[in-house]
Amino acid sequence: MKKRIIILGAVVLLVILGVSAAWFYASGIVRQEVERLAFADGETSPQLTCANLNIGGFPFAFDIECTDAVVVSGDLMAEVPGLRLSVMVYDFNHVIASAKGPAQLSDAFTGQRSAISWTALNGSLRLTDNRIARLSVVGDEISWNDLLLGDTVLAKATHAEAHLLDIPEAHDAERNLASLALYLTADGLDLPVATLTDTALKVEAELSGIPDELSAIGLEPILPAWQRAGGELNIVGITMSDANADLKASGKLALDAQGFPNGTISIDSMGVAERIGPLIEEPWRTLVLGVPGADGRHTNQLNFRGGTLSSGLVPITSLPPLF
């Protein structure tokens, strides 16, 4: 009996040692992969550096903490006090993340500087066969401030959520393309430049022609690849409303071979024309929102075709190609 207990204890000890060795080996690989991001060029792929990088969570998870993170992509740079990412050792398809604010943003080309603050900012990513099943970001008390000249509020919201969900029935396995549904909401939204206060925003859209492999996204320029795949942005509905006005929009957009947006967007609004009167002069305001009907609502259709934006059949302006 005593011999059996000794054998059982030895087996348990070997299992513990094996699991520990495997975790520390894997954590070393994770550290190398994160540290390797610091050597990215910041152009073709974003560059990430951390003042301190810690990996914990032994033995059931990998908790990656990056303090004083700096992310560089092209001319844009973001400085974030802290990033945290967690994944369970038995489920690498589900990642949970959070961030400490405020984040400092700067543009080396324009010289623009701003900051985004929040009281809570959390995200999660779930994969199915290395395809995005769900990507979510949720934040509370979010504020975006311009820091170039003083400290000016550009936008803020008491609560905001953004979700990307896979549309399984639209998956094109032969062409390795996926379609995603986008849901975005913002409550208590303030946009001082548009004199919007305590506004509710809801966006529902569908995006097709996306590489179904997460690792394939960004391997080549995104917009040209999306155009070649026949990708389309279907704006199911955009609604904004406050106590004095509301706006609804829907439509479809795609890109032609020259990179120009093609499609239509329908707009229906009430009280918006009066709100933006000081910002957009006539005839541009009517060309965008349309002529009011008997009920006072403005309706219009904006057409994008071959580099031209038209209000109905009336050209408004020319547009540059997106690639």
C-alpha distance (Angstrom), angle and dihedral (degrees) to the residues before:
residue distance angle dihedral
M1 . . .
K2 3.81 . .
K3 3.80 89.8 .
R4 3.83 91.0 53.7
I5 3.79 91.2 51.4
I6 3.80 90.2 51.1
I7 3.81 91.2 49.7
L8 3.81 91.7 47.4
G9 3.80 90.5 48.8
A10 3.80 90.5 50.2
V11 3.81 91.3 50.5
V12 3.82 91.4 49.8
L13 3.80 90.4 48.1
L14 3.81 91.3 50.3
V15 3.81 90.7 49.9
I16 3.81 91.3 50.0
L17 3.80 91.3 47.7
G18 3.81 90.9 47.1
V19 3.80 93.9 49.3
S20 3.81 91.1 46.0
A21 3.79 92.4 49.5
A22 3.81 91.2 47.9
W23 3.83 92.3 49.3
F24 3.81 94.1 48.9
Y25 3.80 91.2 45.7
A26 3.82 91.4 49.9
S27 3.82 92.1 44.9
G28 3.79 88.5 54.3
I29 3.80 90.3 54.3
V30 3.81 90.5 47.7
R31 3.81 90.2 51.4
Q32 3.81 91.1 50.4
E33 3.81 91.8 50.4
V34 3.81 92.9 50.0
E35 3.80 92.8 45.0
R36 3.81 89.9 49.0
L37 3.82 88.8 63.9
A38 3.81 87.4 70.6
F39 3.82 88.5 67.9
A40 3.83 95.1 54.5
D41 3.80 114.1 116.4
G42 3.81 94.2 -122.0
E43 3.80 89.5 -130.7
T44 3.80 110.2 70.5
S45 3.81 90.0 23.4
P46 3.82 131.0 15.9
Q47 3.79 119.1 -98.3
L48 3.82 119.9 -134.5
T49 3.78 125.9 -170.3
C50 3.80 128.5 176.7
A51 3.80 127.9 -158.3
N52 3.81 86.7 -149.2
L53 3.79 128.4 11.9
N54 3.80 119.6 -164.9
I55 3.79 128.6 178.0
G56 3.80 119.4 -164.6
G57 3.78 139.1 143.7
F58 3.80 97.7 108.4
P59 2.99 124.0 -154.5
F60 3.82 108.0 3.0
A61 3.80 103.4 29.9
F62 3.77 146.4 23.2
D63 3.81 110.8 -124.6
I64 3.80 109.8 -171.9
E65 3.81 116.8 -165.1
C66 3.80 120.6 -172.3
T67 3.80 114.9 -175.2
D68 3.80 123.4 -161.4
A69 3.78 91.2 7.8
V70 3.81 119.9 -167.3
V71 3.81 119.4 -161.8
V72 3.82 120.0 -169.7
S73 3.80 124.1 -170.8
G74 3.80 116.2 166.0
D75 3.80 108.7 -52.5
L76 3.81 92.4 -18.0
M77 3.78 123.4 95.8
A78 3.81 128.2 -177.3
E79 3.81 123.7 -167.6
V80 3.80 114.2 -162.4
P81 3.84 123.7 -177.6
G82 3.78 93.1 -141.2
L83 3.79 143.5 -0.4
R84 3.79 125.3 -170.2
L85 3.80 127.7 -170.6
S86 3.80 126.9 -179.4
V87 3.80 132.5 -171.8
M88 3.79 129.3 171.0
V89 3.80 115.8 -121.3
Y90 3.81 90.3 -127.5
D91 3.83 95.9 47.7
F92 3.80 116.4 42.3
N93 3.81 89.1 164.8
H94 3.80 93.1 75.3
V95 3.80 120.4 64.0
I96 3.81 125.9 179.7
A97 3.82 121.1 -163.5
S98 3.79 140.4 178.3
A99 3.79 137.0 179.4
K100 3.80 138.2 -151.5
G101 3.77 118.8 -137.1
P102 2.89 165.7 -92.3
A103 3.80 100.8 49.6
Q104 3.80 118.1 -158.0
L105 3.82 115.0 -142.6
S106 3.79 126.9 -165.8
D107 3.79 137.3 173.8
A108 3.81 114.7 -149.8
F109 3.81 91.5 -162.4
T110 3.81 100.2 51.7
G111 3.81 98.7 23.0
Q112 3.81 89.9 -126.8
R113 3.82 116.1 156.3
S114 3.79 126.7 -171.5
A115 3.79 142.1 152.6
I116 3.80 134.1 -138.1
S117 3.81 117.8 -156.5
W118 3.80 132.3 -177.0
T119 3.78 141.0 168.1
A120 3.82 92.7 -136.9
L121 3.81 132.0 9.2
N122 3.80 120.2 175.3
G123 3.78 134.9 165.8
S124 3.77 140.7 -178.9
L125 3.80 136.6 -166.2
R126 3.79 125.6 -161.5
L127 3.81 121.3 -173.5
T128 3.81 131.9 -160.2
D129 3.81 114.5 -166.3
N130 3.83 87.7 -16.7
R131 3.82 88.1 -57.3
I132 3.80 122.0 120.7
A133 3.79 106.8 -99.5
R134 3.79 95.0 170.4
L135 3.80 135.0 -8.6
S136 3.80 117.0 -175.6
V137 3.80 135.8 178.2
V138 3.82 121.4 -175.5
G139 3.80 126.1 -177.4
D140 3.80 139.3 176.2
E141 3.82 130.2 -152.1
I142 3.80 93.9 3.3
S143 3.80 119.5 -177.2
W144 3.81 129.9 -179.7
N145 3.82 113.3 -160.7
D146 3.80 131.0 -174.4
L147 3.83 110.8 -131.9
L148 3.81 100.3 179.4
L149 3.80 94.0 94.7
G150 3.78 109.8 16.3
D151 3.79 119.5 -50.5
T152 3.82 113.9 -53.1
V153 3.80 125.7 172.9
L154 3.80 110.2 -125.1
A155 3.79 97.4 174.8
K156 3.77 140.6 -18.2
A157 3.80 138.6 178.8
T158 3.77 134.6 -170.9
H159 3.82 91.3 -139.7
A160 3.80 135.2 2.8
E161 3.80 135.1 178.0
A162 3.81 133.1 -174.1
H163 3.80 123.8 -173.0
L164 3.81 132.4 -178.1
L165 3.80 114.7 -166.3
D166 3.77 130.5 -176.4
I167 3.82 117.2 -115.9
P168 3.83 100.1 -143.8
E169 3.81 96.0 -170.7
A170 3.83 90.1 56.5
H171 3.82 94.7 52.4
D172 3.83 111.5 124.8
A173 3.81 102.8 -155.0
E174 3.81 93.8 177.9
R175 3.81 93.2 57.4
N176 3.82 94.6 31.4
L177 3.80 91.7 -122.7
A178 3.79 129.4 142.3
S179 3.79 135.4 -166.8
L180 3.79 124.1 -140.5
A181 3.79 132.6 -158.8
L182 3.81 117.1 -141.8
Y183 3.79 123.8 -152.9
L184 3.80 120.2 179.8
T185 3.79 129.3 172.9
A186 3.79 133.6 175.1
D187 3.81 126.4 -175.0
G188 3.78 126.6 -162.0
L189 3.80 90.3 14.2
D190 3.82 116.1 -179.2
L191 3.83 122.1 -168.3
P192 3.82 106.9 175.5
V193 3.82 94.4 -173.2
A194 3.82 89.0 59.6
T195 3.83 93.1 36.3
L196 3.82 89.8 -120.1
T197 3.80 116.0 154.9
D198 3.80 129.7 -179.2
T199 3.81 90.9 -6.1
A200 3.80 126.1 171.6
L201 3.81 115.8 -139.5
K202 3.80 126.7 -169.1
V203 3.80 126.7 176.5
E204 3.80 127.4 -176.4
A205 3.79 119.8 178.0
E206 3.80 142.9 150.1
L207 3.79 125.6 -138.3
S208 3.80 121.0 -163.0
G209 3.81 132.9 -175.5
I210 3.84 96.5 50.3
P211 3.86 119.7 145.4
D212 3.79 106.6 -101.8
E213 3.81 92.5 -143.9
L214 3.80 110.1 78.6
S215 3.81 90.0 -149.8
A216 3.83 90.3 56.9
I217 3.81 94.5 59.0
G218 3.78 108.8 103.6
L219 3.82 97.1 12.0
E220 3.81 87.1 117.1
P221 3.82 130.7 18.6
I222 3.79 104.6 -60.7
L223 3.82 102.6 -140.2
P224 3.85 97.8 46.7
A225 3.81 89.9 46.8
W226 3.81 90.6 48.3
Q227 3.82 91.2 50.8
R228 3.82 93.0 49.6
A229 3.79 89.7 50.2
G230 3.82 90.2 55.6
G231 3.78 91.9 -114.5
E232 3.79 120.0 -178.3
L233 3.80 134.9 -167.3
N234 3.78 109.9 -143.2
I235 3.80 109.7 -166.4
V236 3.79 100.2 -157.0
G237 3.77 91.8 -178.9
I238 3.79 144.1 -25.5
T239 3.79 117.0 -168.0
M240 3.80 129.8 179.8
S241 3.78 124.2 175.9
D242 3.77 141.2 164.3
A243 3.80 134.0 165.4
N244 3.81 94.0 -69.8
A245 3.80 109.1 27.4
D246 3.79 145.8 23.9
L247 3.79 137.1 -166.3
K248 3.81 132.6 -166.3
A249 3.80 127.4 -171.5
S250 3.79 136.9 175.8
G251 3.79 138.4 162.0
K252 3.78 147.3 110.7
L253 3.80 132.0 -87.9
A254 3.80 135.0 -175.9
L255 3.80 136.7 162.0
D256 3.80 127.0 -108.7
A257 3.81 124.5 -141.6
Q258 3.82 90.7 -87.4
G259 3.80 92.5 53.5
F260 3.81 96.8 -106.5
P261 3.83 118.2 139.5
N262 3.81 114.6 -114.0
G263 3.79 126.5 -169.3
T264 3.78 143.4 62.5
I265 3.79 137.6 -83.1
S266 3.79 122.1 -162.5
I267 3.81 118.6 -151.3
D268 3.79 129.0 -163.1
S269 3.80 119.5 178.9
M270 3.79 145.2 162.7
G271 3.79 123.9 -160.3
V272 3.82 93.3 -2.1
A273 3.82 96.3 104.9
E274 3.79 90.6 56.8
R275 3.81 90.5 46.1
I276 3.79 96.2 53.2
G277 3.81 94.7 38.2
P278 3.82 94.0 109.6
L279 3.83 90.7 47.5
I280 3.82 103.6 46.6
E281 3.79 120.7 36.2
E282 3.77 126.1 -147.8
P283 2.97 136.4 -62.3
W284 3.81 87.9 28.5
R285 3.80 94.0 58.5
T286 3.81 92.3 56.2
L287 3.80 92.4 41.1
V288 3.81 89.3 57.7
L289 3.82 102.6 36.3
G290 3.81 99.9 26.8
V291 3.79 133.4 -134.5
P292 3.83 116.4 -48.3
G293 3.79 117.9 -110.5
A294 3.77 128.8 -139.1
D295 3.80 90.2 -79.7
G296 3.79 92.0 52.8
R297 3.79 95.3 -109.5
H298 3.79 119.6 133.4
T299 3.82 117.8 -138.3
N300 3.78 128.9 -179.8
Q301 3.79 144.6 152.0
L302 3.79 121.7 -133.4
N303 3.80 115.3 -155.3
F304 3.80 125.0 -157.7
R305 3.79 115.3 -163.0
G306 3.80 133.7 152.9
G307 3.78 96.2 -22.3
T308 3.81 96.1 -43.7
L309 3.80 128.7 109.0
S310 3.81 112.1 -152.9
S311 3.78 134.9 -175.0
G312 3.77 99.9 -138.1
L313 3.82 100.5 -49.5
V314 3.82 95.4 -23.2
P315 3.84 114.5 98.6
I316 3.80 112.8 -129.6
T317 3.79 105.1 178.5
S318 3.78 144.7 -30.7
L319 3.79 121.5 -99.6
P320 3.81 128.9 -148.1
P321 3.82 120.4 -122.8
L322 3.80 114.7 -95.7
F323 3.81 92.7 -135.1
